[in-house]
Amino acid sequence: MGHIWLIGLMGSGKSAVGSVLAERSGLPFYDIDDRVERISGRTVSDIFFIEGEDAFRNLEADQLRTVAAEPDGIVATGGGSVLAESNVATMSDSGTVVLLEVTPETAAARIGDAGTRPLLGGDTLERLADIFADRAVAYRVAAEVVVDGNDDVETVADRVETACDM
Ligand code: S3P
């Protein structure tokens, strides 16, 4: 079957939906941001601010490759994982890439205070709308399956199961 790689904007529900899918299926759950934090001993924010975004992107790519070789499971990626074509290749070669598509309004409402997200700050909705506009094509190109993520976690998890024949 391969992995189920969940992609999408910050606040699209990748981690929440991924945990539910893993619980329901009994498959392992991998969270790329969590793994980057564990391996580096720093928070994502600290990596961005101290070492810079490129350093974070390298760690993210390393973890995507590492997880690709692990037993089949559900993977919550970071929202920027589609920015590198090599990441997209790693994901599609090792499973199904599923886009949780949400509006910037949904994402902003879920995130609320942008506190721990280094790419946000200022007006969260405005920033998310900009990021969404920049990445909309990349998300669509990377995705083999697109699921409407603008609903509660259980409903979105149902949609992924149906779309992926889980
Ligand atoms: C990012 C999304 C974050 C995290 C980092 C960069 C992005 O992950 O990887 O702050 O570029 O969209 P989430 O999508 O899990 O918030």
Boltz pocket constraint, residues with backbone or C-beta under 6 A from the ligand:
constraints:
  - pocket:
      binder: B
      contacts: [[A, 8], [A, 9], [A, 10], [A, 11], [A, 14], [A, 33], [A, 44], [A, 77], [A, 78], [A, 79], [A, 80], [A, 81], [A, 116], [A, 117], [A, 118], [A, 119]]
      max_distance: 6.0
